[in-house]
Amino acid sequence: MSIPIAQLVSDIIPRHTVLLFGAGSSIPSGAPSVQKVIQHYEATFGMKADGFTFAEFCSLVEQKKTRARMIEELRKLIVGLHPQGGLRNLPLYDWRSIFSTNYDDLIERAYKAHGKTCRVYSSNFDFTLRDEDPDALLFKLHGTIEKDIIDGNNSRIILTEADNELTEEYRQSLYDRMKGDLAGANLVVIGQSLRDRDMKDLVDRAAKLARESQTKIYLLLYEKNEDLASLYERRGITIAFGGIDEFFSELAKVNVKQAKRPSTADDITDRLPGLAAATIDVKRNADPAQADMSRMFAGWPASFSDIVAGLTFPRNVAAEIVAHLNAENTLSAIVVGAAGVGKSTAIRQAMLQMEKDGARCWQHRNDFVLVSDQWMEIAAELRERGDVGVLFIDDVHSHLHQLNDLVDRLVAADNAHLKLILATTRNHWYPRVKTPNIYKYGKEFGLSKLSDNEIERLLVLVDQQPQIRVLVERTFSGFSKTERRRRLAVRCEADMFVCLKNIFAIEAFDDIILREYAELQEGDREVYRYVAAMENAGVRVHRQLVIRLLGISSQYVQQVLLNLRDIISEYDIDQAKGIYGWHCRHPVIAEIITRFKFNDLDSITALFDRVIDNISPTYDVEIRTIRELCNLESGIARIPDREEQNRLLRKMISIAPGERVPRHRLIRNFIEDGAYEKADTEIRLFKNDFGSDGPVHRYRIKLLVARSKNTPKILEEDRIALLQRARALAEVGVERYPNNKNLLTSYADVGIELYRRTGNFACYDEAIRQLRIAEDRLADPEIGRIITGYERRIASHTYESRDEVDDQD
């Protein structure tokens, strides 16, 4: 028996609801039905659709006319429509996600009319990270009216049978996303009629996904047919009859428009909902009653509460950061160090001190996009109030594009009321292109070993803090203070994490971790080893990925987390969308588990294959996984066989062809392997899809240099000609990408090769001159080291040349 619309809307909560729009949702706004499109094609092209499906008829139209004419006539029916009636109220509610089979842009226009952003997915090329933090996600199953291959676009409006076949992988990715979004949510399908074959197939597929996610599905239909509806009700689908206008009219009665956050909110970020979800407020998270020594002992970094409770010892760099940011004309502090050296704890100590001194302090949650627009609003309000704010961004290399934009805009606005503390590792930070303003108004702080006075503070903490003292192993506590200091400073080489291991355990730390692993149940071990290995490889692990990868039931998740308490932790990434991150308690522990449980290349390769096969590119967190797997220090770089690397890179490119990083890596591998024709083909494909960018411009230079050095059986004049082409490209690149120090190093490589073959220093000298200009402009300390390296290289070449002359004499 069907239910009234009023009951349907009373049963759902928008933020826990996925919407699926069929053709019926757009008809009140003037969009054509499928039948109307067919009639228009019949009248325009003089063809009959009798006996053909819509896809078959469109295939005939494309074959007998042209695709361009077919798309042109479709656009005449759709382009320029405006949302009417209930559809205009769609943006008033925080839906988990929205799916649509419609080509029109009515939903996008509705959000724009409300001053809200709607991120649209219409092809595989949309599976990439973007800068904005959208108010809604719209997944268009059949493409979008403004994009088609006739326009030179990679997106297709799905009309013909061939379109359906060519885009099946794209739609499967969207259905995978729908399945993930349905966990803990309801599905409302707003359609037209179950007599529509496409609508029936869509409902059948959606119902299957809903059953797998154990969610409830509601079907809102225009055409009333209780007998047909009863057949669906027997399958667990709840039916209501009515249209989109009635749906939103009833929704307005039970769900008042989402209230704006009050202007008197305690924290200024509360008035920007995107920041409220993506930000940790230091003041609210510095409650000593929430301190948890056991988590710290298990390997978790110290929280703000732990520091306030006195469970950490002061790091020297914390005071240095505070002094630097309190000085005039400063904007940023960059803290660089390996995992486990205490970067987060030291920075949090600095932030607590600045909070105590009157600043407002926040930490960006790393799984969210850093939205520069919103932080500029915060900076403007801070200046208006005469206040200072501090924002901590961990793993900042993951947000470098947005960071560059934010820093440049703060400098352009002459606004230093928002200070930035950035944490990263050297291998991720130094190679990347950064705005000159980061170092011009900032300072780098290296963090590695403990100083003598820090070791002293650590020993005092162990002696004086009862919660810590009881955890210290007897063997260590039996040593005199002098001996303790000697063992920490000499034997442990003052490494932070090693120090803590030696204080708290005399046994081999690996053995402790492996015994803990052995005590787990077999199913829990499997989860633990995969989460650890994925995290160690740079994968952004979250609940839905684990469920997909290991095939575990969603009902088993909470029990797994309970069994692995203090070993694996779940945290909110986006609670509204049901995305929850998982991580091991410390990177060093994840590395130990990976080293022992994936201890050969075959198992590592199988892991990467399995992860890539289970990536759903509609999740930003999984696009970040693709990028991290391409990292030159971890990920697939652990596999020495470049053919295997290339196979995995091709799989990533197939999943998310709009992502540039795996394409960059594939080109790099081809050049290093001497597969120059393949590299050239990939560069041409990249330019066709994206134009050019800094990395690919550099690879074009590297390709010419490699061909000059390694191509067999060509004349010396040909090698020099290739280098001259590389030089010309480098000169263009320096002008086009002046802040790209990696491109400048390629320029210097060209200069060295030209000197080796011609004895002429001109190109090398100009490259070094440009590097020195960049060093002054960017204030990047790494550039000075690069210049020194090249000076040594050119000196060695000049000595070699003199030796050759001496030999000839």
SULURDA-V248379 format. One record per backbone hydrogen bond with DSSP energy under -0.5 kcal/mol. NH is the residue of the N-H (numbers start at 0). CO is the residue of the C=O. Records with the same first field share a line. If there is no record, write none. Layout:
BEGIN
NH=CO, CO
END
This chain:
BEGIN
2=238
6=3
7=3
8=4
9=5
10=6, 7
11=7
15=12
16=13
17=185
18=96
19=187
20=98
21=189
24=21
25=22
26=22
27=23
28=25
29=26
30=25
36=32
37=33
38=34
39=35
40=36
41=37
42=38
43=39
44=40
45=41
46=41
51=48
56=52
57=53
58=54
59=55
60=56
61=57
62=58
63=59
64=60
69=65
70=66
71=67
72=68
73=69
74=70
75=71
76=72, 73
77=73
78=74
80=77
86=83
87=84
88=85
89=86
91=88
92=89
94=92
95=13, 16
96=16
97=136
98=18
99=138
100=20
108=104
109=105
110=106
111=107
112=108
113=109, 110
114=111
115=110
118=135
120=137
121=119
125=122
126=123
127=125
133=131
134=116
135=116
137=118
138=97, 136
139=120, 137
140=99, 138
141=99
142=139
144=102
146=143
150=147
151=148
152=147
157=141, 155
158=156
160=54
163=159
164=160
165=161
166=162
167=164
170=166
171=167
172=168
173=169
174=170
175=171
176=172
177=173
178=174
179=175
180=176
181=177
182=179
183=212
184=181
185=15
186=215
187=17
188=186, 217
189=19, 187
190=188, 219
195=192
196=194
199=195
200=196
201=197
202=198
203=199
204=200
205=201
206=202
207=203
208=204
209=205
210=206
211=207
212=208
213=210
214=209
216=235
217=186
218=237
219=188, 217
220=218, 239
221=191
222=191
223=221
228=224
229=225
230=226, 227
231=227
232=228
233=229
234=231
235=232
236=231
237=216
239=218
240=2
241=220
246=242
247=243
248=244
249=245
250=246
251=247
252=248, 249
253=249
254=250
255=253
257=91
264=261
269=266
270=267
271=268
272=270
274=271
275=268, 271
276=272
277=273
278=274
279=362
280=278
281=279, 360
284=280, 281
285=282
287=285
289=286
290=287
295=291
296=292
297=293
298=295
299=294
304=284
306=302
307=303
308=304
309=306
310=305
317=314
318=314
319=315
320=316
321=317
322=318
323=319
324=320
325=321
326=322, 323
329=326
330=440
331=440
332=419
333=442
334=332, 421
335=333, 444
336=423
340=337
345=341
346=342
347=343
348=344
349=345
350=346
351=347
352=348
353=349
354=350
355=351
356=352
357=354
358=353
359=387
360=358
361=389
362=279
363=391
364=277
365=363
367=364
370=368
371=369
374=370
375=371
376=372
377=373
378=374
379=375
380=376
381=377
382=378
383=379
384=380
385=381
386=381
388=416
389=359
390=418
391=361
392=390, 420
393=391
395=422
397=394
398=395
399=396
402=398
403=399
404=400
405=401
406=402
407=403
408=404
409=405
410=406
411=407
412=408
413=410
414=409
415=413
418=388, 416
419=330
420=390
421=332, 419
422=392
423=334
427=424
428=424
429=425
431=428
437=434
438=434, 435
439=435
440=436
441=438
442=331
444=333
446=335
447=448
449=493
454=450
455=451
456=452
457=453
458=454
459=455
460=456
461=457
462=458
463=459
464=460
465=463
467=464
468=464
469=465
470=467
471=467, 468
472=502
476=472
477=473
478=475
483=479
484=480
485=481
486=482
487=483
488=484
489=485
490=485
491=486
493=487
494=491
495=447
498=494
499=495
500=496
501=497
502=498
503=499
504=500
511=507
512=508
513=509
514=510
515=511
516=512
517=513
518=514
519=516
524=520
525=521
526=522
527=523
528=524
529=525
530=526
531=527
532=528
533=529
534=530
535=531
536=532
537=534
538=533
540=538
542=579
545=541
546=542
547=543
548=544
549=545
550=546
555=552
556=553
559=555
560=556
561=557
562=558
563=559
564=561
566=563
567=563
568=582
570=580
572=578
573=578
576=573
577=574
578=573
579=577
580=570
581=540
582=568
584=566
589=585
590=586
591=587
592=588
593=589
594=590
595=591
596=592
597=593
603=599
604=600
605=601
606=602
607=603
608=604
609=605
610=606
611=607
612=608
613=609, 610
614=611
616=614
618=615
619=617
621=618
622=618
623=619
624=620
625=621
626=622
627=623
628=624
629=625, 626
630=627
635=628
636=630, 633
637=634
638=635
639=637
641=639
644=640
645=641
646=642
647=643
648=644
649=645
650=646
651=647
652=648
653=649
654=650
655=651
657=123
658=655
663=659
664=660
665=661
666=662
667=663
668=664
669=665
670=666
671=667
672=668
673=669, 670
674=669
675=673
678=674
679=675
680=676
681=677
682=678
683=679
684=680
685=681
686=682
687=683
688=684
689=685
690=685, 686
696=692
697=693
698=694
699=695
700=696
701=697
702=698
703=699
704=700
705=701
706=702
707=703
708=704
709=705
710=706
713=710
718=714
719=715
720=716
721=717
722=718
723=719
724=720
725=721
726=722
727=723
728=724
729=725
730=726
731=727
732=728
733=729
734=730
735=731
736=732
739=736
740=738
743=739
744=740
745=741
746=742
747=743
748=744
749=745
750=746
751=747
752=748
753=749
754=750
755=751
756=752
757=753
758=753, 754
759=753
764=760
765=761
766=762
767=763
768=764
769=765
770=766
771=767
772=768
773=769
774=770
775=771
776=772
777=773
778=774
780=778
782=779
783=779
784=780
785=781
786=782
787=783
788=784
789=785
790=786
791=787
792=788
793=789
794=790
795=791
796=792
797=793
798=794
799=795
800=796
801=797
802=798
803=799
804=800
805=801
806=802
807=803
808=804
END
